[in-house]
Amino acid sequence: MATDYSAGRYNVYEGRGPGAPLIGRIDEDEFVQSNGGLLYRIDGSEFYDMSGKYLGEIVESGEGNAMVIDGNHYCLFVIVPE
């Protein structure tokens, strides 16, 4: 069952690991935002840039966390509940 990102607040980090930079937040909607601008869009378990390009699949990784995995199985982003 995919997480309903419109029902909570989440931090989004680029890549994975302890030094991954925070790039934006999901604030009870389907968009990753930073400084008032929209960066990415979530549609179910699919992750898109704002031009509509499919970037990857959201895969839950435990404890409410998730990773955005591209077609080459590379982790693009990590989504963590706030």
N, C-alpha and C positions, 0 to 999 in steps of 0.2 A: 504494500500500500504506500503510495507516494505521500510525502509530507505536504500538507496544505500550508504553503508559505504565506497565504493571506491571513493566517490566524496567529501570527507571532512576529517577533523581531529576531533577525539573524545577522551575524557579521559574515562577510565574504572576504576570503584571503586568496591572493594569487599564489598558485602552487601549493606545496604542502611542506610541512616541517616547522620547526620552532621559529625560524626567522622569516616565515612567509608574511609579506606585507598586507595589511588591511587595505582593500581597495574600495569597499563600499558596504552598504547595509541594505537589507530587505526589511521594510517597515510595514508589515501587514498588507502587502500587495504582491504582485508578481514581478516587480522590478528591482534590480540592484541599482542603488542610487549613491551618488557621492557629490557633496557640495551642491545639492539641488538639481544635479543633472542625472539623466537616466543613462546607465551604462549597458545593462543587459536585461533580457526578458526571460521569464520562466513560463513554460506552458506544460503543465503536468510534470513529467520527469525530463523534459527537454529544455536545453539552455541555448539561447540565441543572443547574438549581438543586436543592436538597435536597428541595423539595416535588414534584419531578418535572416542572417546567415546562421545556420545550425552549427553550434560549437561542440556539443556533446550531451551525454546522458547523465542525469543526476542519480548517483548510486548511494544509498544509505550505508553508513559505515559504523553505526553503533552510537549509543548515548545521544541520539538526536542529531549527530553530525552527518554530513554527506560530502561526497566528492563529485565534481564534474569531470567526467572521463571522456576524452575524445576518441575518435575512431582508431587511433594507434595505441589505445590503452594508457595514455599519458594523463596524469591528474593536472587539469588546468586551474581549478579552484577548489577551495574547501569552504563549506557552509557550516557555521557553528551557531547554535542558539545563543542569544544574548543573555 
